[in-house]
Structure formats: structure tokens, C-alpha cells
Amino acid sequence: VIFDTGSGNLIVPSSSCTVPGCAPHKKYNSHDSSTSSFVTNEKGEGSSEITFGTGQVSGDFTKDKLCIGESLCFDANFIAATQMTTEPFQEIPFDGIMGLGFKDLSMGEGFNIVDDLSSRASQFSFFVSDDDDS
């Protein structure tokens, strides 16, 4: 995934996404997980459409176990994308978006990964490199 400070959601392509924007990417299959469930936000919404500066994503609200490394695992709410516009998503090399923005930029309570991390660890950081080791 790519880190995005301008959004507040984790978005990954769903296995049900068959449009060209999803085609080249690894996909999340909820049927392969015994802990996956579809969820709604506090407004009762179970899906959403998000417009970025260069494209659009729509998908279903999902909860599943997310592990970052081997020791930090928790239930996380995210968007399993069922539609991604061809431009730019067909050409980009990353499989999803990890929004690092404020919770006001997320789909609702419990959808902000930064809040999830800060409630489980007193400190966390991200290491980003141009090499393959990040």
C-alpha cells in the first residue's frame, strides 16, 4: 500500500473488483478469512465512494484482523474496493492506500488506522525507503 496523509481510510482492492483499475493488483478476498465481516459506520452506511484528485474508489465497509509485523494485530475497519477508476489505478504499482490522515477524513468511528494504532501502542513509526527494504 501507499501511505497517504490526505486520506483517513485503509483501502484495498476486493476480489469482487474486476474493472481495469483493480486488474493488476493483489486483492482481498473476504471468503478466505474466518474473521472477516461486513460492517456499517455510525450513519448506517455499509459502503462509500471516495473521490481523490486523480481518480475514484468505491467499496464495502469491512472488518478483519490486520497485522502490522508479527506482534501488532487488531480488528480493523477498512474499505474493500469494488470499483477503482482505470486512471490512475491501473498504472500505479501499489495495491492499496493506507490513509494516515486525521479521523475527520475517514468513513466514521473506527475507520482510522492511525487512531487504531495509537490506541494499541504508545509509539509507532513508519520507515519509508526507495529500496525494497521498507
C-alpha positions as CSV (number, residue, x, y, z in Angstrom):
1,V,0.0,0.0,0.0
2,I,1.0,3.6,-0.4
3,F,0.9,5.9,2.6
4,D,-1.5,8.9,2.1
5,T,-1.6,11.7,4.6
6,G,-4.6,13.3,2.7
7,S,-7.0,10.5,3.4
8,G,-8.1,8.6,6.5
9,N,-9.0,5.1,5.4
10,L,-7.3,1.9,4.6
11,I,-8.5,0.9,1.1
12,V,-7.6,-2.4,-0.6
13,P,-9.0,-3.9,-3.8
14,S,-11.6,-6.6,-3.3
15,S,-11.6,-9.9,-5.1
16,S,-15.0,-8.9,-6.5
17,C,-13.4,-5.9,-8.3
18,T,-13.0,-6.9,-11.9
19,V,-12.6,-3.4,-13.6
20,P,-9.3,-2.5,-15.2
21,G,-8.3,-0.3,-12.2
22,C,-8.2,-3.4,-10.0
23,A,-6.9,-5.9,-12.5
24,P,-3.1,-5.7,-11.9
25,H,-3.4,-5.6,-8.1
26,K,-3.4,-8.2,-5.3
27,K,-6.9,-8.4,-3.9
28,Y,-8.5,-9.0,-0.5
29,N,-10.9,-12.0,-0.5
30,S,-13.3,-11.9,2.5
31,H,-14.3,-15.5,1.9
32,D,-10.7,-16.6,2.6
33,S,-10.9,-15.2,6.1
34,S,-12.7,-16.7,9.1
35,T,-12.6,-13.3,10.9
36,S,-14.0,-11.1,8.1
37,S,-17.3,-9.3,8.4
38,F,-19.2,-6.5,6.6
39,V,-19.8,-3.5,8.9
40,T,-21.6,-0.2,8.9
41,N,-20.5,3.1,10.3
42,E,-22.4,5.2,12.8
43,K,-24.6,6.6,10.0
44,G,-25.7,3.1,9.0
45,E,-23.7,3.2,5.8
46,G,-22.1,0.0,4.6
47,S,-20.3,1.3,1.6
48,S,-18.9,4.6,0.1
49,E,-17.5,6.3,-2.9
50,I,-14.3,8.3,-2.4
51,T,-13.0,10.9,-4.9
52,F,-9.3,11.6,-5.0
53,G,-7.6,14.3,-7.0
54,T,-6.9,11.8,-9.8
55,G,-9.4,9.0,-9.5
56,Q,-12.3,7.4,-7.7
57,V,-12.8,4.3,-5.5
58,S,-16.0,2.8,-4.2
59,G,-16.3,-0.2,-1.9
60,D,-17.8,-2.0,1.0
61,F,-17.0,-1.4,4.7
62,T,-15.3,-4.5,6.1
63,K,-13.7,-5.6,9.4
64,D,-11.0,-8.1,9.6
65,K,-7.8,-8.9,11.6
66,L,-5.0,-6.7,10.5
67,C,-1.4,-7.4,11.4
68,I,1.5,-5.0,11.1
69,G,4.6,-7.0,11.6
70,E,4.3,-10.1,13.8
71,S,3.3,-8.6,17.2
72,L,0.7,-5.9,16.4
73,C,-2.6,-7.4,15.3
74,F,-6.0,-6.0,15.8
75,D,-9.5,-5.8,14.2
76,A,-9.6,-3.0,11.7
77,N,-12.3,-1.5,9.6
78,F,-11.4,-0.7,6.0
79,I,-12.8,-0.3,2.6
80,A,-12.7,-3.4,0.3
81,A,-12.8,-1.6,-3.1
82,T,-15.3,-3.0,-5.6
83,Q,-14.7,-0.2,-8.2
84,M,-11.5,1.7,-9.0
85,T,-11.2,4.1,-11.9
86,T,-8.8,3.0,-14.7
87,E,-6.8,6.2,-14.3
88,P,-4.7,6.2,-12.3
89,F,-5.2,2.9,-10.5
90,Q,-4.4,0.6,-13.5
91,E,-0.9,2.1,-13.8
92,I,0.1,2.5,-10.1
93,P,2.5,0.0,-8.6
94,F,0.9,-0.2,-5.1
95,D,-2.1,-2.4,-4.3
96,G,-4.0,-0.1,-1.9
97,I,-4.0,3.1,0.1
98,M,-3.3,3.5,3.8
99,G,-4.7,6.8,4.9
100,L,-2.7,8.4,7.6
101,G,-4.8,11.5,7.8
102,F,-7.0,12.7,10.7
103,K,-10.1,10.7,11.6
104,D,-12.3,13.5,10.2
105,L,-11.0,12.2,6.8
106,S,-12.2,8.7,7.4
107,M,-15.6,7.0,6.9
108,G,-16.5,7.2,10.6
109,E,-15.7,6.0,14.0
110,G,-13.3,3.0,14.0
111,F,-12.2,3.5,10.4
112,N,-9.0,5.4,11.1
113,I,-5.8,3.2,11.2
114,V,-3.8,5.9,12.9
115,D,-6.3,6.0,15.8
116,D,-6.3,2.2,15.9
117,L,-2.5,2.2,16.2
118,S,-2.2,4.9,18.7
119,S,-4.8,3.1,21.0
120,R,-2.7,-0.1,20.9
121,A,0.9,1.2,21.0
122,S,2.4,4.1,22.9
123,Q,4.6,4.9,19.9
124,F,4.7,3.8,16.3
125,S,6.5,4.9,13.2
126,F,6.8,4.2,9.6
127,F,10.1,3.6,7.7
128,V,9.9,4.6,4.1
129,S,12.8,4.0,1.7
130,D,13.4,3.9,-2.0
131,D,14.9,0.5,-1.6
132,D,13.0,-2.8,-1.3
133,D,13.5,-2.9,2.5
134,S,10.6,-0.6,3.5
